[in-house]
């Protein structure tokens, strides 16, 4: 049984992941593998290093993938390499020093002083309100 198949079987039967989730993991692993093979030729899990993973992340960003999607893919690969480490199939986790892209946070919407004053002037606080 291939390492990837063993990992997917582990997710499905021991971790009780849904078939859909396991399929995402499979697709993410194969995507990184294909990328690595384009860059380096034949590739084993031990051949993957932090530099290759960073190049893969950059290529995903160039394709316009959202930070959340890239981080989900990285999570799949991290879980795969933790599995391989526990089984002794790789000596080093290539994602140990790799961080994903930061999520973009929208700037807060704020009111200008004049807008705030108009808003407060229009409010009826009633008699006896202290505040």
Secondary structure, DSSP 8 states (H G I E B T S, - for coil): --HHHHHHHIIIIIS---HHHHHHHHHHHHHHHHHHHHHHSS--GGG--HHHHHHHHHHHHHTT--HHHHHHHHHHHHHHHHHHHHHTS-SS-TTTT---------------HHHHHHHHHH----TT---
